[in-house]
C-alpha cells in the first residue's frame, strides 16, 4: 500500500495535516449558543463559571454567533472550513502579503472574524506555507548547540 507523500510526516509516519486537525476539532460555538438560547449550563462547576464570565462578550444575530469587539464592530465567530478559508484568503489571496502568524491574526480580526485559537492557528498556517518557507531568509546558525571544549590541562 502506497502512502501519499503529503500525508507522511518527516519520519515516515502518517500525521494529519493542519487542515485535517482543524476540521476534527469540536465546534466551540455550540456551548455558547446553547447557553444564550436555552440557558444550558455545563455540568462541571468550573466550566459553568468560566462560561458565565465569557458569555457577556457574545450575542446571537440571525442565528449567527458574534463577539463584541473592544474597538468597534462585532466579530463573526467562525469554525472549521470557514476558518481555513479566511486564513487562506488573507494570507495568500489577492490582497495577501504572506505575513507572519501574529500579523495574520491581527488582519483577520480587523476584517471582522474571530475564533479562540486564532493566533496559534495563524502561526501554524503561516509556518507551513510553502512559498513563505522558500523565500524566507536563510538562517546562518548551526543546527546543533555549540559545546565548549575543555583543555586537557588546566594551564592551557
C-alpha positions, 0 to 999 in steps of 0.5 A: 500500500502506497502512502501519499507523500503529503500525508507522511510526516518527516519520519515516515509516519502518517500525521494529519495535516493542519487542515485535517486537525482543524476540521476534527476539532469540536465546534466551540460555538455550540456551548455558547449558543446553547447557553444564550438560547436555552440557558444550558449550563455545563455540568462541571462547576468550573466550566459553568463559571468560566462560561458565565464570565465569557458569555457577556462578550457574545450575542446571537444575530440571525442565528449567527454567533458574534463577539463584541469587539473592544474597538468597534464592530462585532466579530463573526465567530467562525469554525472549521472550513470557514476558518481555513478559508479566511486564513487562506484568503488573507494570507495568500489571496489577492490582497495577501502579503504572506505575513507572519502568524501574529500579523495574520491574526491581527488582519483577520480580526480587523476584517471582522472574524474571530475564533479562540485559537486564532493566533496559534492557528495563524502561526501554524498556517503561516509556518507551513506555507510553502512559498513563505518557507522558500523565500524566507531568509536563510538562517546562518546558525548551526543546527546543533548547540555549540559545546565548549571544549575543555583543555586537557590541562588546566594551564592551557 
